[in-house]
Amino acid sequence: MATAAPLVVPALKKHTATVIWAHGLGDSGAGWMPIAENFRRRGRFSECAFVFPNAPNIPITVVRHLLSTA
């Protein structure tokens, strides 16, 4: 099962912290990118890098074994 590469938003100033944002069932890292973009627009957390990983597609029992990110 191939997994898409994580999306990374680098720090704008001296890199002092990294936030790894794990998404929920059926979502992807791209679904949470707007939160980092919002922080950047507001000038917040400029010393932080953000990493938005992507989970692989696997069969999910609760949805009749349909493939979903998990």
CHARMM-style PDB file with segment names, atoms N, HN, CA, C and O in Angstrom:
ATOM      1  N   MET     1       0.839  -1.189   0.000  1.00  0.00      PROA
ATOM      2  CA  MET     1       0.000   0.000   0.000  1.00  0.00      PROA
ATOM      3  C   MET     1       0.878   1.244   0.000  1.00  0.00      PROA
ATOM      4  O   MET     1       1.630   1.486   0.944  1.00  0.00      PROA
ATOM      5  N   ALA     2       0.779   2.008  -1.037  1.00  0.00      PROA
ATOM      6  HN  ALA     2       0.168   1.812  -1.804  1.00  0.00      PROA
ATOM      7  CA  ALA     2       1.555   3.240  -1.129  1.00  0.00      PROA
ATOM      8  C   ALA     2       0.876   4.340  -0.323  1.00  0.00      PROA
ATOM      9  O   ALA     2      -0.348   4.470  -0.317  1.00  0.00      PROA
ATOM     10  N   THR     3       1.682   5.105   0.338  1.00  0.00      PROA
ATOM     11  HN  THR     3       2.676   5.000   0.334  1.00  0.00      PROA
ATOM     12  CA  THR     3       1.191   6.239   1.111  1.00  0.00      PROA
ATOM     13  C   THR     3       1.789   7.504   0.521  1.00  0.00      PROA
ATOM     14  O   THR     3       2.982   7.560   0.223  1.00  0.00      PROA
ATOM     15  N   ALA     4       0.950   8.517   0.355  1.00  0.00      PROA
ATOM     16  HN  ALA     4      -0.019   8.471   0.597  1.00  0.00      PROA
ATOM     17  CA  ALA     4       1.443   9.797  -0.163  1.00  0.00      PROA
ATOM     18  C   ALA     4       2.433  10.399   0.831  1.00  0.00      PROA
ATOM     19  O   ALA     4       2.303  10.217   2.041  1.00  0.00      PROA
ATOM     20  N   ALA     5       3.406  11.106   0.312  1.00  0.00      PROA
ATOM     21  HN  ALA     5       3.512  11.254  -0.671  1.00  0.00      PROA
ATOM     22  CA  ALA     5       4.400  11.758   1.164  1.00  0.00      PROA
ATOM     23  C   ALA     5       3.717  12.786   2.063  1.00  0.00      PROA
ATOM     24  O   ALA     5       2.708  13.375   1.674  1.00  0.00      PROA
ATOM     25  N   PRO     6       4.256  13.003   3.253  1.00  0.00      PROA
ATOM     26  CA  PRO     6       3.665  14.016   4.127  1.00  0.00      PROA
ATOM     27  C   PRO     6       3.831  15.413   3.544  1.00  0.00      PROA
ATOM     28  O   PRO     6       4.785  15.678   2.812  1.00  0.00      PROA
ATOM     29  N   LEU     7       2.917  16.289   3.865  1.00  0.00      PROA
ATOM     30  HN  LEU     7       2.143  16.073   4.460  1.00  0.00      PROA
ATOM     31  CA  LEU     7       3.004  17.688   3.466  1.00  0.00      PROA
ATOM     32  C   LEU     7       3.747  18.426   4.572  1.00  0.00      PROA
ATOM     33  O   LEU     7       3.429  18.259   5.750  1.00  0.00      PROA
ATOM     34  N   VAL     8       4.722  19.230   4.209  1.00  0.00      PROA
ATOM     35  HN  VAL     8       4.981  19.365   3.252  1.00  0.00      PROA
ATOM     36  CA  VAL     8       5.549  19.925   5.193  1.00  0.00      PROA
ATOM     37  C   VAL     8       5.497  21.430   4.925  1.00  0.00      PROA
ATOM     38  O   VAL     8       5.702  21.886   3.800  1.00  0.00      PROA
ATOM     39  N   VAL     9       5.220  22.178   5.976  1.00  0.00      PROA
ATOM     40  HN  VAL     9       5.052  21.808   6.890  1.00  0.00      PROA
ATOM     41  CA  VAL     9       5.254  23.641   5.927  1.00  0.00      PROA
ATOM     42  C   VAL     9       6.446  24.052   6.786  1.00  0.00      PROA
ATOM     43  O   VAL     9       6.395  23.905   8.007  1.00  0.00      PROA
ATOM     44  N   PRO    10       7.518  24.564   6.177  1.00  0.00      PROA
ATOM     45  CA  PRO    10       8.710  24.900   6.959  1.00  0.00      PROA
ATOM     46  C   PRO    10       8.497  26.137   7.839  1.00  0.00      PROA
ATOM     47  O   PRO    10       7.611  26.956   7.595  1.00  0.00      PROA
ATOM     48  N   ALA    11       9.335  26.240   8.861  1.00  0.00      PROA
ATOM     49  HN  ALA    11      10.055  25.575   9.059  1.00  0.00      PROA
ATOM     50  CA  ALA    11       9.312  27.419   9.732  1.00  0.00      PROA
ATOM     51  C   ALA    11       9.765  28.638   8.938  1.00  0.00      PROA
ATOM     52  O   ALA    11      10.596  28.525   8.037  1.00  0.00      PROA
ATOM     53  N   LEU    12       9.220  29.795   9.271  1.00  0.00      PROA
ATOM     54  HN  LEU    12       8.545  29.887  10.003  1.00  0.00      PROA
ATOM     55  CA  LEU    12       9.597  31.034   8.599  1.00  0.00      PROA
ATOM     56  C   LEU    12      10.789  31.715   9.277  1.00  0.00      PROA
ATOM     57  O   LEU    12      11.594  32.383   8.628  1.00  0.00      PROA
ATOM     58  N   LYS    13      10.881  31.531  10.580  1.00  0.00      PROA
ATOM     59  HN  LYS    13      10.227  30.988  11.107  1.00  0.00      PROA
ATOM     60  CA  LYS    13      11.991  32.082  11.354  1.00  0.00      PROA
ATOM     61  C   LYS    13      12.869  30.927  11.808  1.00  0.00      PROA
ATOM     62  O   LYS    13      12.770  29.826  11.265  1.00  0.00      PROA
ATOM     63  N   LYS    14      13.726  31.162  12.795  1.00  0.00      PROA
ATOM     64  HN  LYS    14      13.807  32.056  13.235  1.00  0.00      PROA
ATOM     65  CA  LYS    14      14.573  30.090  13.310  1.00  0.00      PROA
ATOM     66  C   LYS    14      13.696  28.934  13.796  1.00  0.00      PROA
ATOM     67  O   LYS    14      12.826  29.116  14.648  1.00  0.00      PROA
ATOM     68  N   HSD    15      13.934  27.759  13.249  1.00  0.00      PROA
ATOM     69  HN  HSD    15      14.640  27.610  12.558  1.00  0.00      PROA
ATOM     70  CA  HSD    15      13.127  26.579  13.540  1.00  0.00      PROA
ATOM     71  C   HSD    15      13.388  26.099  14.970  1.00  0.00      PROA
ATOM     72  O   HSD    15      14.479  25.621  15.283  1.00  0.00      PROA
ATOM     73  N   THR    16      12.375  26.232  15.834  1.00  0.00      PROA
ATOM     74  HN  THR    16      11.489  26.620  15.580  1.00  0.00      PROA
ATOM     75  CA  THR    16      12.517  25.813  17.227  1.00  0.00      PROA
ATOM     76  C   THR    16      11.532  24.734  17.630  1.00  0.00      PROA
ATOM     77  O   THR    16      11.650  24.165  18.715  1.00  0.00      PROA
ATOM     78  N   ALA    17      10.549  24.439  16.764  1.00  0.00      PROA
ATOM     79  HN  ALA    17      10.453  24.902  15.882  1.00  0.00      PROA
ATOM     80  CA  ALA    17       9.533  23.440  17.112  1.00  0.00      PROA
ATOM     81  C   ALA    17       8.917  22.863  15.841  1.00  0.00      PROA
ATOM     82  O   ALA    17       8.918  23.496  14.785  1.00  0.00      PROA
ATOM     83  N   THR    18       8.394  21.653  15.969  1.00  0.00      PROA
ATOM     84  HN  THR    18       8.394  21.139  16.827  1.00  0.00      PROA
ATOM     85  CA  THR    18       7.683  21.009  14.866  1.00  0.00      PROA
ATOM     86  C   THR    18       6.360  20.471  15.388  1.00  0.00      PROA
ATOM     87  O   THR    18       6.316  19.812  16.426  1.00  0.00      PROA
ATOM     88  N   VAL    19       5.292  20.751  14.670  1.00  0.00      PROA
ATOM     89  HN  VAL    19       5.327  21.287  13.826  1.00  0.00      PROA
ATOM     90  CA  VAL    19       3.966  20.238  14.996  1.00  0.00      PROA
ATOM     91  C   VAL    19       3.641  19.157  13.971  1.00  0.00      PROA
ATOM     92  O   VAL    19       3.651  19.415  12.768  1.00  0.00      PROA
ATOM     93  N   ILE    20       3.355  17.950  14.447  1.00  0.00      PROA
ATOM     94  HN  ILE    20       3.348  17.740  15.425  1.00  0.00      PROA
ATOM     95  CA  ILE    20       2.926  16.858  13.572  1.00  0.00      PROA
ATOM     96  C   ILE    20       1.434  16.685  13.791  1.00  0.00      PROA
ATOM     97  O   ILE    20       0.995  16.305  14.876  1.00  0.00      PROA
ATOM     98  N   TRP    21       0.654  16.969  12.747  1.00  0.00      PROA
ATOM     99  HN  TRP    21       1.010  17.278  11.865  1.00  0.00      PROA
ATOM    100  CA  TRP    21      -0.796  16.994  12.850  1.00  0.00      PROA
ATOM    101  C   TRP    21      -1.353  15.718  12.230  1.00  0.00      PROA
ATOM    102  O   TRP    21      -1.354  15.571  11.008  1.00  0.00      PROA
ATOM    103  N   ALA    22      -1.824  14.804  13.060  1.00  0.00      PROA
ATOM    104  HN  ALA    22      -1.824  14.924  14.053  1.00  0.00      PROA
ATOM    105  CA  ALA    22      -2.375  13.535  12.581  1.00  0.00      PROA
ATOM    106  C   ALA    22      -3.862  13.690  12.265  1.00  0.00      PROA
ATOM    107  O   ALA    22      -4.639  14.145  13.104  1.00  0.00      PROA
ATOM    108  N   HSD    23      -4.248  13.311  11.052  1.00  0.00      PROA
ATOM    109  HN  HSD    23      -3.618  12.941  10.370  1.00  0.00      PROA
ATOM    110  CA  HSD    23      -5.652  13.434  10.648  1.00  0.00      PROA
ATOM    111  C   HSD    23      -6.465  12.231  11.122  1.00  0.00      PROA
ATOM    112  O   HSD    23      -5.910  11.244  11.605  1.00  0.00      PROA
ATOM    113  N   GLY    24      -7.753  12.326  10.981  1.00  0.00      PROA
ATOM    114  HN  GLY    24      -8.203  13.128  10.588  1.00  0.00      PROA
ATOM    115  CA  GLY    24      -8.650  11.257  11.401  1.00  0.00      PROA
ATOM    116  C   GLY    24      -9.030  10.318  10.267  1.00  0.00      PROA
ATOM    117  O   GLY    24      -8.557  10.464   9.139  1.00  0.00      PROA
ATOM    118  N   LEU    25      -9.868   9.376  10.570  1.00  0.00      PROA
ATOM    119  HN  LEU    25     -10.251   9.258  11.486  1.00  0.00      PROA
ATOM    120  CA  LEU    25     -10.333   8.364   9.635  1.00  0.00      PROA
ATOM    121  C   LEU    25     -10.953   9.003   8.391  1.00  0.00      PROA
ATOM    122  O   LEU    25     -11.854   9.835   8.496  1.00  0.00      PROA
ATOM    123  N   GLY    26     -10.466   8.610   7.225  1.00  0.00      PROA
ATOM    124  HN  GLY    26      -9.734   7.934   7.140  1.00  0.00      PROA
ATOM    125  CA  GLY    26     -11.029   9.088   5.966  1.00  0.00      PROA
ATOM    126  C   GLY    26     -10.506  10.436   5.503  1.00  0.00      PROA
ATOM    127  O   GLY    26     -10.914  10.920   4.447  1.00  0.00      PROA
ATOM    128  N   ASP    27      -9.623  11.048   6.258  1.00  0.00      PROA
ATOM    129  HN  ASP    27      -9.292  10.656   7.116  1.00  0.00      PROA
ATOM    130  CA  ASP    27      -9.102  12.365   5.901  1.00  0.00      PROA
ATOM    131  C   ASP    27      -7.687  12.228   5.352  1.00  0.00      PROA
ATOM    132  O   ASP    27      -7.177  11.117   5.203  1.00  0.00      PROA
ATOM    133  N   SER    28      -7.066  13.342   5.056  1.00  0.00      PROA
ATOM    134  HN  SER    28      -7.480  14.244   5.177  1.00  0.00      PROA
ATOM    135  CA  SER    28      -5.683  13.338   4.572  1.00  0.00      PROA
ATOM    136  C   SER    28      -4.964  14.545   5.157  1.00  0.00      PROA
ATOM    137  O   SER    28      -5.580  15.429   5.752  1.00  0.00      PROA
ATOM    138  N   GLY    29      -3.659  14.561   4.978  1.00  0.00      PROA
ATOM    139  HN  GLY    29      -3.159  13.842   4.495  1.00  0.00      PROA
ATOM    140  CA  GLY    29      -2.885  15.703   5.446  1.00  0.00      PROA
ATOM    141  C   GLY    29      -3.327  16.996   4.784  1.00  0.00      PROA
ATOM    142  O   GLY    29      -3.330  18.053   5.415  1.00  0.00      PROA
ATOM    143  N   ALA    30      -3.701  16.914   3.511  1.00  0.00      PROA
ATOM    144  HN  ALA    30      -3.699  16.056   2.999  1.00  0.00      PROA
ATOM    145  CA  ALA    30      -4.134  18.110   2.778  1.00  0.00      PROA
ATOM    146  C   ALA    30      -5.393  18.726   3.389  1.00  0.00      PROA
ATOM    147  O   ALA    30      -5.615  19.931   3.268  1.00  0.00      PROA
ATOM    148  N   GLY    31      -6.203  17.917   4.036  1.00  0.00      PROA
ATOM    149  HN  GLY    31      -6.022  16.938   4.135  1.00  0.00      PROA
ATOM    150  CA  GLY    31      -7.419  18.428   4.668  1.00  0.00      PROA
ATOM    151  C   GLY    31      -7.138  19.365   5.825  1.00  0.00      PROA
ATOM    152  O   GLY    31      -8.013  20.127   6.236  1.00  0.00      PROA
ATOM    153  N   TRP    32      -5.914  19.317   6.360  1.00  0.00      PROA
ATOM    154  HN  TRP    32      -5.202  18.698   6.027  1.00  0.00      PROA
ATOM    155  CA  TRP    32      -5.552  20.151   7.501  1.00  0.00      PROA
ATOM    156  C   TRP    32      -4.549  21.241   7.160  1.00  0.00      PROA
ATOM    157  O   TRP    32      -4.180  22.026   8.033  1.00  0.00      PROA
ATOM    158  N   MET    33      -4.102  21.308   5.922  1.00  0.00      PROA
ATOM    159  HN  MET    33      -4.402  20.670   5.213  1.00  0.00      PROA
ATOM    160  CA  MET    33      -3.159  22.361   5.511  1.00  0.00      PROA
ATOM    161  C   MET    33      -3.687  23.772   5.780  1.00  0.00      PROA
ATOM    162  O   MET    33      -2.896  24.642   6.144  1.00  0.00      PROA
ATOM    163  N   PRO    34      -4.980  24.036   5.617  1.00  0.00      PROA
ATOM    164  CA  PRO    34      -5.475  25.403   5.864  1.00  0.00      PROA
ATOM    165  C   PRO    34      -5.180  25.923   7.268  1.00  0.00      PROA
ATOM    166  O   PRO    34      -5.092  27.135   7.463  1.00  0.00      PROA
ATOM    167  N   ILE    35      -5.027  25.037   8.247  1.00  0.00      PROA
ATOM    168  HN  ILE    35      -5.099  24.052   8.088  1.00  0.00      PROA
ATOM    169  CA  ILE    35      -4.735  25.519   9.598  1.00  0.00      PROA
ATOM    170  C   ILE    35      -3.352  26.170   9.649  1.00  0.00      PROA
ATOM    171  O   ILE    35      -3.179  27.207  10.289  1.00  0.00      PROA
ATOM    172  N   ALA    36      -2.368  25.566   8.979  1.00  0.00      PROA
ATOM    173  HN  ALA    36      -2.509  24.724   8.459  1.00  0.00      PROA
ATOM    174  CA  ALA    36      -1.027  26.172   8.932  1.00  0.00      PROA
ATOM    175  C   ALA    36      -1.060  27.463   8.121  1.00  0.00      PROA
ATOM    176  O   ALA    36      -0.421  28.450   8.487  1.00  0.00      PROA
ATOM    177  N   GLU    37      -1.806  27.452   7.019  1.00  0.00      PROA
ATOM    178  HN  GLU    37      -2.324  26.650   6.722  1.00  0.00      PROA
ATOM    179  CA  GLU    37      -1.924  28.664   6.201  1.00  0.00      PROA
ATOM    180  C   GLU    37      -2.561  29.795   6.998  1.00  0.00      PROA
ATOM    181  O   GLU    37      -2.157  30.951   6.869  1.00  0.00      PROA
ATOM    182  N   ASN    38      -3.554  29.469   7.818  1.00  0.00      PROA
ATOM    183  HN  ASN    38      -3.882  28.530   7.922  1.00  0.00      PROA
ATOM    184  CA  ASN    38      -4.212  30.470   8.658  1.00  0.00      PROA
ATOM    185  C   ASN    38      -3.224  31.035   9.679  1.00  0.00      PROA
ATOM    186  O   ASN    38      -3.172  32.247   9.886  1.00  0.00      PROA
ATOM    187  N   PHE    39      -2.445  30.165  10.314  1.00  0.00      PROA
ATOM    188  HN  PHE    39      -2.488  29.181  10.146  1.00  0.00      PROA
ATOM    189  CA  PHE    39      -1.431  30.638  11.267  1.00  0.00      PROA
ATOM    190  C   PHE    39      -0.440  31.572  10.576  1.00  0.00      PROA
ATOM    191  O   PHE    39      -0.061  32.599  11.138  1.00  0.00      PROA
ATOM    192  N   ARG    40      -0.021  31.223   9.365  1.00  0.00      PROA
ATOM    193  HN  ARG    40      -0.329  30.388   8.908  1.00  0.00      PROA
ATOM    194  CA  ARG    40       0.947  32.047   8.638  1.00  0.00      PROA
ATOM    195  C   ARG    40       0.357  33.425   8.317  1.00  0.00      PROA
ATOM    196  O   ARG    40       1.026  34.443   8.494  1.00  0.00      PROA
ATOM    197  N   ARG    41      -0.884  33.458   7.850  1.00  0.00      PROA
ATOM    198  HN  ARG    41      -1.428  32.632   7.707  1.00  0.00      PROA
ATOM    199  CA  ARG    41      -1.535  34.737   7.526  1.00  0.00      PROA
ATOM    200  C   ARG    41      -1.622  35.642   8.753  1.00  0.00      PROA
ATOM    201  O   ARG    41      -1.494  36.861   8.642  1.00  0.00      PROA
ATOM    202  N   ARG    42      -1.842  35.039   9.923  1.00  0.00      PROA
ATOM    203  HN  ARG    42      -1.947  34.049  10.012  1.00  0.00      PROA
ATOM    204  CA  ARG    42      -1.981  35.814  11.152  1.00  0.00      PROA
ATOM    205  C   ARG    42      -0.647  36.077  11.836  1.00  0.00      PROA
ATOM    206  O   ARG    42      -0.610  36.712  12.889  1.00  0.00      PROA
ATOM    207  N   GLY    43       0.465  35.593  11.246  1.00  0.00      PROA
ATOM    208  HN  GLY    43       0.435  35.077  10.390  1.00  0.00      PROA
ATOM    209  CA  GLY    43       1.779  35.823  11.824  1.00  0.00      PROA
ATOM    210  C   GLY    43       2.033  35.023  13.090  1.00  0.00      PROA
ATOM    211  O   GLY    43       2.827  35.434  13.936  1.00  0.00      PROA
ATOM    212  N   ARG    44       1.370  33.890  13.227  1.00  0.00      PROA
ATOM    213  HN  ARG    44       0.725  33.556  12.540  1.00  0.00      PROA
ATOM    214  CA  ARG    44       1.506  33.052  14.423  1.00  0.00      PROA
ATOM    215  C   ARG    44       2.389  31.847  14.132  1.00  0.00      PROA
ATOM    216  O   ARG    44       2.434  31.360  13.002  1.00  0.00      PROA
ATOM    217  N   PHE    45       3.083  31.375  15.143  1.00  0.00      PROA
ATOM    218  HN  PHE    45       3.046  31.771  16.060  1.00  0.00      PROA
ATOM    219  CA  PHE    45       3.882  30.140  15.091  1.00  0.00      PROA
ATOM    220  C   PHE    45       4.888  30.130  13.940  1.00  0.00      PROA
ATOM    221  O   PHE    45       5.105  29.094  13.310  1.00  0.00      PROA
ATOM    222  N   SER    46       5.496  31.276  13.667  1.00  0.00      PROA
ATOM    223  HN  SER    46       5.320  32.118  14.179  1.00  0.00      PROA
ATOM    224  CA  SER    46       6.450  31.359  12.552  1.00  0.00      PROA
ATOM    225  C   SER    46       7.742  30.591  12.826  1.00  0.00      PROA
ATOM    226  O   SER    46       8.511  30.330  11.901  1.00  0.00      PROA
ATOM    227  N   GLU    47       7.990  30.227  14.085  1.00  0.00      PROA
ATOM    228  HN  GLU    47       7.366  30.439  14.837  1.00  0.00      PROA
ATOM    229  CA  GLU    47       9.168  29.424  14.411  1.00  0.00      PROA
ATOM    230  C   GLU    47       8.897  27.916  14.321  1.00  0.00      PROA
ATOM    231  O   GLU    47       9.800  27.098  14.503  1.00  0.00      PROA
ATOM    232  N   CYS    48       7.645  27.569  14.039  1.00  0.00      PROA
ATOM    233  HN  CYS    48       6.912  28.233  13.891  1.00  0.00      PROA
ATOM    234  CA  CYS    48       7.249  26.154  13.972  1.00  0.00      PROA
ATOM    235  C   CYS    48       7.174  25.666  12.533  1.00  0.00      PROA
ATOM    236  O   CYS    48       6.727  26.382  11.637  1.00  0.00      PROA
ATOM    237  N   ALA    49       7.620  24.437  12.335  1.00  0.00      PROA
ATOM    238  HN  ALA    49       7.984  23.856  13.063  1.00  0.00      PROA
ATOM    239  CA  ALA    49       7.367  23.731  11.083  1.00  0.00      PROA
ATOM    240  C   ALA    49       6.134  22.864  11.335  1.00  0.00      PROA
ATOM    241  O   ALA    49       5.906  22.416  12.459  1.00  0.00      PROA
ATOM    242  N   PHE    50       5.353  22.632  10.303  1.00  0.00      PROA
ATOM    243  HN  PHE    50       5.539  22.995   9.390  1.00  0.00      PROA
ATOM    244  CA  PHE    50       4.173  21.784  10.412  1.00  0.00      PROA
ATOM    245  C   PHE    50       4.332  20.597   9.477  1.00  0.00      PROA
ATOM    246  O   PHE    50       4.746  20.755   8.328  1.00  0.00      PROA
ATOM    247  N   VAL    51       4.004  19.411   9.970  1.00  0.00      PROA
ATOM    248  HN  VAL    51       3.668  19.283  10.903  1.00  0.00      PROA
ATOM    249  CA  VAL    51       4.048  18.197   9.165  1.00  0.00      PROA
ATOM    250  C   VAL    51       2.652  17.586   9.183  1.00  0.00      PROA
ATOM    251  O   VAL    51       2.078  17.347  10.246  1.00  0.00      PROA
ATOM    252  N   PHE    52       2.113  17.338   7.987  1.00  0.00      PROA
ATOM    253  HN  PHE    52       2.579  17.533   7.124  1.00  0.00      PROA
ATOM    254  CA  PHE    52       0.787  16.754   7.841  1.00  0.00      PROA
ATOM    255  C   PHE    52       0.936  15.409   7.131  1.00  0.00      PROA
ATOM    256  O   PHE    52       0.932  15.358   5.901  1.00  0.00      PROA
ATOM    257  N   PRO    53       1.068  14.303   7.902  1.00  0.00      PROA
ATOM    258  CA  PRO    53       1.253  12.998   7.279  1.00  0.00      PROA
ATOM    259  C   PRO    53      -0.043  12.491   6.634  1.00  0.00      PROA
ATOM    260  O   PRO    53      -1.138  12.958   6.950  1.00  0.00      PROA
ATOM    261  N   ASN    54       0.111  11.537   5.736  1.00  0.00      PROA
ATOM    262  HN  ASN    54       1.000  11.158   5.480  1.00  0.00      PROA
ATOM    263  CA  ASN    54      -1.020  10.894   5.074  1.00  0.00      PROA
ATOM    264  C   ASN    54      -1.014   9.408   5.413  1.00  0.00      PROA
ATOM    265  O   ASN    54       0.020   8.750   5.303  1.00  0.00      PROA
ATOM    266  N   ALA    55      -2.139   8.890   5.815  1.00  0.00      PROA
ATOM    267  HN  ALA    55      -2.979   9.425   5.904  1.00  0.00      PROA
ATOM    268  CA  ALA    55      -2.258   7.463   6.128  1.00  0.00      PROA
ATOM    269  C   ALA    55      -2.538   6.678   4.848  1.00  0.00      PROA
ATOM    270  O   ALA    55      -3.059   7.233   3.880  1.00  0.00      PROA
ATOM    271  N   PRO    56      -2.197   5.399   4.839  1.00  0.00      PROA
ATOM    272  CA  PRO    56      -2.497   4.575   3.664  1.00  0.00      PROA
ATOM    273  C   PRO    56      -3.984   4.234   3.592  1.00  0.00      PROA
ATOM    274  O   PRO    56      -4.699   4.334   4.589  1.00  0.00      PROA
ATOM    275  N   ASN    57      -4.437   3.836   2.423  1.00  0.00      PROA
ATOM    276  HN  ASN    57      -3.855   3.755   1.613  1.00  0.00      PROA
ATOM    277  CA  ASN    57      -5.803   3.338   2.260  1.00  0.00      PROA
ATOM    278  C   ASN    57      -5.830   1.867   2.660  1.00  0.00      PROA
ATOM    279  O   ASN    57      -5.084   1.048   2.124  1.00  0.00      PROA
ATOM    280  N   ILE    58      -6.702   1.549   3.609  1.00  0.00      PROA
ATOM    281  HN  ILE    58      -7.309   2.214   4.045  1.00  0.00      PROA
ATOM    282  CA  ILE    58      -6.860   0.165   4.050  1.00  0.00      PROA
ATOM    283  C   ILE    58      -8.353  -0.141   4.173  1.00  0.00      PROA
ATOM    284  O   ILE    58      -9.157   0.784   4.292  1.00  0.00      PROA
ATOM    285  N   PRO    59      -8.744  -1.422   4.147  1.00  0.00      PROA
ATOM    286  CA  PRO    59     -10.156  -1.770   4.323  1.00  0.00      PROA
ATOM    287  C   PRO    59     -10.611  -1.446   5.754  1.00  0.00      PROA
ATOM    288  O   PRO    59      -9.944  -1.816   6.721  1.00  0.00      PROA
ATOM    289  N   ILE    60     -11.740  -0.760   5.877  1.00  0.00      PROA
ATOM    290  HN  ILE    60     -12.281  -0.460   5.091  1.00  0.00      PROA
ATOM    291  CA  ILE    60     -12.273  -0.362   7.177  1.00  0.00      PROA
ATOM    292  C   ILE    60     -13.538  -1.167   7.465  1.00  0.00      PROA
ATOM    293  O   ILE    60     -14.511  -1.094   6.715  1.00  0.00      PROA
ATOM    294  N   THR    61     -13.519  -1.927   8.546  1.00  0.00      PROA
ATOM    295  HN  THR    61     -12.728  -1.986   9.155  1.00  0.00      PROA
ATOM    296  CA  THR    61     -14.625  -2.823   8.888  1.00  0.00      PROA
ATOM    297  C   THR    61     -15.948  -2.074   9.052  1.00  0.00      PROA
ATOM    298  O   THR    61     -16.979  -2.529   8.556  1.00  0.00      PROA
ATOM    299  N   VAL    62     -15.931  -0.944   9.735  1.00  0.00      PROA
ATOM    300  HN  VAL    62     -15.094  -0.575  10.139  1.00  0.00      PROA
ATOM    301  CA  VAL    62     -17.163  -0.223  10.052  1.00  0.00      PROA
ATOM    302  C   VAL    62     -17.885   0.295   8.799  1.00  0.00      PROA
ATOM    303  O   VAL    62     -19.083   0.573   8.855  1.00  0.00      PROA
ATOM    304  N   VAL    63     -17.177   0.427   7.679  1.00  0.00      PROA
ATOM    305  HN  VAL    63     -16.204   0.201   7.634  1.00  0.00      PROA
ATOM    306  CA  VAL    63     -17.816   0.857   6.428  1.00  0.00      PROA
ATOM    307  C   VAL    63     -17.771  -0.265   5.390  1.00  0.00      PROA
ATOM    308  O   VAL    63     -17.485  -0.040   4.214  1.00  0.00      PROA
ATOM    309  N   ARG    64     -18.063  -1.480   5.862  1.00  0.00      PROA
ATOM    310  HN  ARG    64     -18.295  -1.663   6.818  1.00  0.00      PROA
ATOM    311  CA  ARG    64     -18.166  -2.672   4.999  1.00  0.00      PROA
ATOM    312  C   ARG    64     -16.899  -2.942   4.197  1.00  0.00      PROA
ATOM    313  O   ARG    64     -16.954  -3.327   3.030  1.00  0.00      PROA
ATOM    314  N   HSD    65     -15.780  -2.738   4.833  1.00  0.00      PROA
ATOM    315  HN  HSD    65     -15.735  -2.425   5.781  1.00  0.00      PROA
ATOM    316  CA  HSD    65     -14.456  -3.031   4.255  1.00  0.00      PROA
ATOM    317  C   HSD    65     -14.113  -2.177   3.034  1.00  0.00      PROA
ATOM    318  O   HSD    65     -13.260  -2.563   2.235  1.00  0.00      PROA
ATOM    319  N   LEU    66     -14.758  -1.033   2.880  1.00  0.00      PROA
ATOM    320  HN  LEU    66     -15.451  -0.719   3.529  1.00  0.00      PROA
ATOM    321  CA  LEU    66     -14.362  -0.116   1.823  1.00  0.00      PROA
ATOM    322  C   LEU    66     -13.003   0.477   2.175  1.00  0.00      PROA
ATOM    323  O   LEU    66     -12.662   0.624   3.348  1.00  0.00      PROA
ATOM    324  N   LEU    67     -12.239   0.811   1.151  1.00  0.00      PROA
ATOM    325  HN  LEU    67     -12.517   0.691   0.198  1.00  0.00      PROA
ATOM    326  CA  LEU    67     -10.929   1.400   1.396  1.00  0.00      PROA
ATOM    327  C   LEU    67     -11.071   2.835   1.866  1.00  0.00      PROA
ATOM    328  O   LEU    67     -11.865   3.606   1.327  1.00  0.00      PROA
ATOM    329  N   SER    68     -10.293   3.179   2.871  1.00  0.00      PROA
ATOM    330  HN  SER    68      -9.648   2.553   3.309  1.00  0.00      PROA
ATOM    331  CA  SER    68     -10.277   4.530   3.395  1.00  0.00      PROA
ATOM    332  C   SER    68      -8.943   4.761   4.071  1.00  0.00      PROA
ATOM    333  O   SER    68      -8.254   3.808   4.435  1.00  0.00      PROA
ATOM    334  N   THR    69      -8.576   6.017   4.241  1.00  0.00      PROA
ATOM    335  HN  THR    69      -9.136   6.791   3.945  1.00  0.00      PROA
ATOM    336  CA  THR    69      -7.350   6.310   4.961  1.00  0.00      PROA
ATOM    337  C   THR    69      -7.600   6.072   6.451  1.00  0.00      PROA
ATOM    338  O   THR    69      -8.645   6.434   6.991  1.00  0.00      PROA
ATOM    339  N   ALA    70      -6.628   5.465   7.087  1.00  0.00      PROA
ATOM    340  HN  ALA    70      -5.779   5.171   6.648  1.00  0.00      PROA
ATOM    341  CA  ALA    70      -6.780   5.162   8.513  1.00  0.00      PROA
ATOM    342  C   ALA    70      -5.416   5.094   9.161  1.00  0.00      PROA
ATOM    343  OT1 ALA    70      -5.315   4.850  10.364  1.00  0.00      PROA
TER     344      ALA     70
END
